[in-house]
Amino acid sequence: MDLAGRAHFRSIHVLRGAAAFSVLLFHLHVQLVRMGYDGWWPQFLQSGVDLFFVISGFVMWQTTAGRTVGVVDFYGKRLRRIAPLYWMMTTAIVVVALVVPSALQSTQISLWHTLASYLFIPSVTPGDTIIAPVLLPGWTLNYEMFFYAIFGACLWMPTIWRLRIVPALLVAIVLAGLVFRPQASALAFWTSPIILEFGFGIIAGYMASSVSFSNGALARLFILSLAVVMGTGNLELGESRWLLHGLPAAIMMLSLVGIERAGALPHLPVLSRLGDCSYSLYLSHGLILSAVAQGWRGMGWSGSVMGWLTYMVCAVAAAVLVGWLVYRLVEKPAIGLVASRRTPAAA
């Protein structure tokens, strides 16, 4: 069997855009509740996070399978891709919280929590019970970095063994968490069943290069998986999220990749553009939604259906615009700067 992967699929880029936009729409609800809205909301939109996790497993497999990748180089590349923008935005929040704390609705700052946020260590937020960093969407990056640590440590293995060992390690970690129920916040966080979604992505990455289905079967799989996610979205998922959202997300991703391999993926320019700025949009959208909501409440526009609807339109537009600007003006130049500083040493 061919275990070698491909470095790029257009469908994966489209899915990144869809995932980021889905999370953006999901977080609209937080601000609408603060404006007095108490109606129904499509909670399945949170599955954008699960899609991000399976994409990460997929990409790590596809970009390393059948190749010699140094562990140090792997960790360095992951850190250079993830950390600069995240650290800059975390720093901005810390500065605002210290200088103009009234500008933030609920963020509190402590020395340990801030340090843990920079180091991708799961930590309980000050005065709260949730495990999240200063920049709240960064909770997913704590999982990402944990997965990268495991995956990178297995790069010395032959490709076929990595396919078996990494998912097995993820399962073992989850089982250990279920058996021992660790009280330490970091251990409780890292042993969550949600980490199994990275394993689904690895397996999907292998299948994408070795298994073929008809377009009809792929389309049916995609629709069925999407229906499962939408149908279970408003249930209390708890520790079943990996099964009810993660597994369908992996199947949707594999289906769309298969459709692309068959040359049947339609041109989706909007999602492609969102894919370009997905990381910037994901990290920045919560701050923009909050800022627009504070302005909305200050203007007295938050107590009516029309006020809620216009807020949604304006907030989404503002979040997407800022996400794109952050990508063009901050994220992309930062990546280029880090790469240019590394090139002479690498040469």
C-alpha positions as CSV (number, residue, x, y, z in Angstrom):
1,M,0.0,0.0,0.0
2,D,1.1,3.5,-0.7
3,L,1.6,5.3,2.6
4,A,3.0,8.5,1.2
5,G,0.7,11.5,1.6
6,R,0.1,14.7,-0.3
7,A,1.0,18.1,1.1
8,H,-2.1,20.0,-0.1
9,F,-5.7,19.5,-0.9
10,R,-7.9,22.4,-2.0
11,S,-10.8,20.8,-0.1
12,I,-8.9,21.0,3.2
13,H,-8.4,24.7,2.6
14,V,-12.1,25.1,2.0
15,L,-12.9,23.2,5.1
16,R,-10.7,25.4,7.2
17,G,-12.7,28.4,6.0
18,A,-16.0,26.7,6.8
19,A,-14.7,25.7,10.2
20,A,-13.6,29.2,11.2
21,F,-16.9,30.7,9.9
22,S,-18.9,28.1,11.8
23,V,-17.1,28.9,15.1
24,L,-17.7,32.6,14.4
25,L,-21.4,32.1,14.0
26,F,-21.5,29.8,17.1
27,H,-20.0,32.6,19.2
28,L,-22.5,35.1,18.1
29,H,-24.8,33.5,20.6
30,V,-22.7,34.5,23.5
31,Q,-23.1,38.2,22.7
32,L,-26.8,37.8,21.8
33,V,-27.5,36.3,25.2
34,R,-25.9,39.3,26.8
35,M,-28.2,41.5,24.8
36,G,-31.3,39.6,26.2
37,Y,-31.8,37.0,23.5
38,D,-33.0,33.7,25.0
39,G,-34.2,31.8,22.0
40,W,-32.9,28.8,20.0
41,W,-29.5,28.7,18.5
42,P,-27.8,26.1,16.2
43,Q,-25.3,24.7,18.7
44,F,-24.0,22.3,16.0
45,L,-21.9,25.3,14.7
46,Q,-19.4,24.5,17.5
47,S,-18.4,21.5,15.5
48,G,-16.1,23.8,13.5
49,V,-13.6,23.1,16.3
50,D,-13.9,19.3,15.8
51,L,-13.3,19.9,12.1
52,F,-10.2,21.8,12.9
53,F,-8.9,18.9,15.0
54,V,-9.4,16.3,12.4
55,I,-7.9,18.5,9.8
56,S,-4.8,18.8,12.0
57,G,-4.4,15.1,12.2
58,F,-5.0,14.8,8.5
59,V,-2.4,17.4,7.6
60,M,0.2,16.1,9.9
61,W,-0.1,12.6,8.3
62,Q,-0.2,13.9,4.8
63,T,2.9,16.2,5.2
64,T,5.1,13.5,6.9
65,A,4.0,10.1,5.5
66,G,6.8,8.5,3.6
67,R,9.2,11.4,4.3
68,T,12.1,11.9,6.6
69,V,11.2,14.7,9.0
70,G,13.4,15.7,11.9
71,V,11.8,16.0,15.3
72,V,13.4,19.4,16.0
73,D,12.5,20.7,12.6
74,F,8.9,19.5,13.0
75,Y,8.5,21.2,16.4
76,G,10.1,24.4,15.1
77,K,7.9,24.6,12.1
78,R,4.7,24.0,14.2
79,L,5.8,26.7,16.7
80,R,6.6,29.2,14.0
81,R,3.3,28.6,12.4
82,I,1.1,28.8,15.5
83,A,2.9,31.0,18.1
84,P,3.7,34.4,16.6
85,L,0.1,35.6,16.0
86,Y,-1.2,33.9,19.1
87,W,1.5,35.5,21.3
88,M,1.0,38.9,19.7
89,M,-2.8,38.8,20.3
90,T,-2.3,37.5,23.9
91,T,0.1,40.3,24.6
92,A,-2.4,42.8,23.3
93,I,-5.1,41.5,25.6
94,V,-2.8,41.5,28.6
95,V,-1.9,45.2,27.9
96,V,-5.5,46.2,27.5
97,A,-6.5,44.3,30.7
98,L,-3.8,46.1,32.6
99,V,-4.2,49.6,31.2
100,V,-8.0,49.8,30.3
101,P,-9.6,46.8,32.1
102,S,-13.1,48.2,31.5
103,A,-12.7,47.6,27.8
104,L,-12.8,43.8,28.4
105,Q,-16.1,42.3,29.5
106,S,-14.9,39.4,31.6
107,T,-11.2,38.9,31.1
108,Q,-9.1,38.8,34.3
109,I,-5.3,38.6,34.5
110,S,-3.0,36.7,36.8
111,L,0.7,36.1,36.5
112,W,0.5,32.2,36.4
113,H,-2.4,32.2,34.0
114,T,-0.7,34.6,31.7
115,L,2.5,32.6,31.7
116,A,0.6,29.4,31.1
117,S,-1.2,31.0,28.2
118,Y,2.1,31.8,26.5
119,L,3.5,28.3,27.1
120,F,0.3,26.5,25.9
121,I,-0.2,24.9,29.3
122,P,-3.9,24.4,30.2
123,S,-4.9,26.6,33.2
124,V,-8.1,27.6,35.0
125,T,-9.0,31.2,34.2
126,P,-8.8,33.6,37.2
127,G,-12.1,33.8,39.1
128,D,-13.7,31.1,36.9
129,T,-14.0,27.4,36.5
130,I,-13.1,27.0,32.8
131,I,-9.8,25.9,31.5
132,A,-8.8,28.4,28.9
133,P,-5.9,30.9,28.1
134,V,-6.0,34.7,28.2
135,L,-7.1,34.6,24.5
136,L,-10.1,32.3,24.9
137,P,-10.1,30.6,21.5
138,G,-6.6,29.5,22.3
139,W,-7.9,26.6,24.3
140,T,-7.9,24.6,21.1
141,L,-4.2,25.5,20.5
142,N,-3.4,23.9,23.9
143,Y,-4.8,20.6,22.4
144,E,-3.1,21.2,19.1
145,M,0.3,21.7,20.8
146,F,-0.3,18.6,22.9
147,F,-1.0,16.6,19.8
148,Y,2.0,17.9,18.0
149,A,4.2,16.9,21.0
150,I,2.9,13.3,20.7
151,F,3.1,13.2,16.9
152,G,6.6,14.7,16.7
153,A,7.9,12.3,19.3
154,C,6.8,9.4,17.0
155,L,8.5,10.8,13.8
156,W,11.5,8.4,14.2
157,M,9.2,5.5,13.6
158,P,8.5,3.9,10.2
159,T,5.4,5.5,8.6
160,I,3.3,2.4,9.0
161,W,4.1,2.2,12.7
162,R,3.3,5.9,13.2
163,L,-0.1,5.2,11.7
164,R,-0.7,2.6,14.4
165,I,1.1,4.0,17.4
166,V,-0.1,7.7,17.4
167,P,-3.9,6.8,17.4
168,A,-3.2,4.1,20.0
169,L,-1.4,6.5,22.3
170,L,-4.3,8.9,22.0
171,V,-6.7,6.2,23.0
172,A,-4.4,5.1,25.9
173,I,-4.3,8.7,27.2
174,V,-8.1,9.0,27.1
175,L,-8.5,5.7,28.9
176,A,-6.0,6.7,31.5
177,G,-8.1,9.9,32.1
178,L,-11.3,7.9,32.4
179,V,-9.7,5.5,34.9
180,F,-7.7,7.9,37.1
181,R,-9.8,11.0,36.7
182,P,-6.9,13.4,37.3
183,Q,-7.7,16.5,39.4
184,A,-4.9,18.7,38.0
185,S,-6.4,21.0,35.4
186,A,-3.7,20.3,32.8
187,L,-4.0,16.5,33.1
188,A,-7.8,16.6,33.1
189,F,-7.7,18.8,30.0
190,W,-5.1,16.7,28.1
191,T,-7.0,13.4,28.8
192,S,-10.3,14.6,27.3
193,P,-11.8,12.2,24.7
194,I,-11.7,15.1,22.2
195,I,-8.1,14.4,21.5
196,L,-9.3,11.2,19.7
197,E,-10.3,13.5,16.9
198,F,-6.7,14.0,15.9
199,G,-6.5,10.2,15.5
200,F,-9.5,10.3,13.2
201,G,-7.7,12.8,11.1
202,I,-4.6,10.7,10.9
203,I,-6.6,7.7,9.8
204,A,-8.5,9.8,7.3
205,G,-5.2,11.1,6.0
206,Y,-4.1,7.5,5.3
207,M,-7.4,6.5,3.7
208,A,-7.3,9.6,1.4
209,S,-4.2,8.2,-0.3
210,S,-5.2,4.5,-0.3
211,V,-9.0,4.1,-0.5
212,S,-11.3,5.1,-3.3
213,F,-15.1,5.5,-3.4
214,S,-17.6,6.5,-6.1
215,N,-18.7,10.1,-6.1
216,G,-22.2,9.1,-5.3
217,A,-21.1,7.2,-2.2
218,L,-18.9,10.1,-1.1
219,A,-21.7,12.6,-1.5
220,R,-24.0,10.4,0.5
221,L,-21.4,10.0,3.3
222,F,-20.9,13.7,3.4
223,I,-24.6,14.5,3.7
224,L,-25.2,11.7,6.3
225,S,-22.3,12.9,8.4
226,L,-23.5,16.5,8.2
227,A,-27.0,15.4,9.2
228,V,-25.6,13.6,12.3
229,V,-23.7,16.7,13.4
230,M,-26.7,19.0,12.8
231,G,-29.1,16.5,14.5
232,T,-27.0,16.1,17.6
233,G,-25.8,19.7,17.9
234,N,-28.4,20.8,20.5
235,L,-27.9,17.7,22.7
236,E,-25.7,17.8,25.8
237,L,-22.7,16.1,24.2
238,G,-20.4,15.9,27.2
239,E,-17.7,13.3,26.6
240,S,-19.5,12.0,23.6
241,R,-18.5,14.9,21.4
242,W,-15.6,13.0,19.8
243,L,-18.2,10.4,18.6
244,L,-21.1,12.6,17.6
245,H,-19.1,15.5,16.2
246,G,-15.5,14.4,15.7
247,L,-16.1,11.2,13.8
248,P,-18.7,12.7,11.4
249,A,-16.3,15.6,10.9
250,A,-13.6,13.2,9.8
251,I,-16.0,11.4,7.5
252,M,-17.1,14.7,5.9
253,M,-13.5,15.7,5.4
254,L,-12.6,12.4,3.9
255,S,-15.6,12.5,1.6
256,L,-14.8,16.0,0.3
257,V,-11.1,15.0,-0.3
258,G,-12.4,12.0,-2.3
259,I,-14.6,14.2,-4.3
260,E,-11.7,16.5,-5.0
261,R,-9.5,13.6,-6.1
262,A,-12.2,12.6,-8.5
263,G,-12.1,16.1,-10.0
264,A,-15.6,16.9,-8.9
265,L,-15.0,19.6,-6.2
266,P,-16.8,22.8,-7.3
267,H,-15.1,26.2,-7.2
268,L,-15.8,27.8,-3.8
269,P,-14.0,31.2,-3.8
270,V,-15.6,32.6,-0.6
271,L,-14.7,29.6,1.5
272,S,-11.2,29.6,-0.1
273,R,-10.7,33.2,0.9
274,L,-11.9,32.3,4.4
275,G,-9.5,29.5,4.4
276,D,-6.7,31.9,3.7
277,C,-7.4,33.9,6.8
278,S,-9.0,31.1,8.9
279,Y,-6.3,31.2,11.6
280,S,-6.5,35.0,12.0
281,L,-10.3,34.9,11.9
282,Y,-10.4,32.2,14.5
283,L,-8.2,34.0,16.9
284,S,-9.6,37.5,16.5
285,H,-13.4,37.0,16.0
286,G,-14.3,36.8,19.7
287,L,-12.7,40.2,20.4
288,I,-14.5,41.8,17.5
289,L,-17.9,40.3,18.3
290,S,-17.5,41.5,21.9
291,A,-16.4,45.0,20.8
292,V,-19.3,45.4,18.4
293,A,-21.7,44.1,21.1
294,Q,-20.5,46.6,23.6
295,G,-21.1,49.4,21.1
296,W,-24.5,48.0,20.3
297,R,-25.5,48.0,23.9
298,G,-24.1,51.4,24.5
299,M,-26.3,52.8,21.7
300,G,-29.4,51.1,23.1
301,W,-29.9,48.8,20.1
302,S,-29.8,45.5,21.8
303,G,-33.3,44.9,23.1
304,S,-35.2,44.1,19.9
305,V,-35.4,41.5,17.2
306,M,-34.3,44.1,14.6
307,G,-31.4,45.1,16.9
308,W,-30.3,41.5,17.2
309,L,-30.5,40.9,13.5
310,T,-28.6,44.0,12.5
311,Y,-26.0,43.2,15.2
312,M,-25.5,39.8,13.7
313,V,-24.9,41.2,10.2
314,C,-22.6,44.0,11.3
315,A,-20.7,41.8,13.7
316,V,-20.1,39.0,11.2
317,A,-19.0,41.5,8.6
318,A,-16.7,43.3,11.0
319,A,-15.2,40.0,12.3
320,V,-14.5,38.7,8.7
321,L,-13.0,42.1,7.7
322,V,-10.7,42.3,10.7
323,G,-9.8,38.6,10.3
324,W,-8.7,39.3,6.7
325,L,-6.8,42.4,7.7
326,V,-5.0,40.6,10.5
327,Y,-4.1,37.9,8.1
328,R,-2.7,40.3,5.5
329,L,-1.1,42.8,7.8
330,V,0.1,40.7,10.7
331,E,-0.1,37.0,10.3
332,K,1.4,36.7,6.8
333,P,4.2,39.3,7.3
334,A,5.1,37.6,10.7
335,I,5.4,34.2,9.0
336,G,7.6,35.7,6.3
337,L,9.7,37.5,8.9
338,V,10.3,34.3,10.9
339,A,11.1,32.4,7.7
340,S,13.6,35.0,6.5
341,R,15.4,35.0,9.8
342,R,15.7,31.2,9.7
343,T,16.9,30.9,6.1
344,P,20.5,32.0,6.5
345,A,21.1,29.6,9.4
346,A,19.4,26.8,7.5
347,A,21.6,27.4,4.5
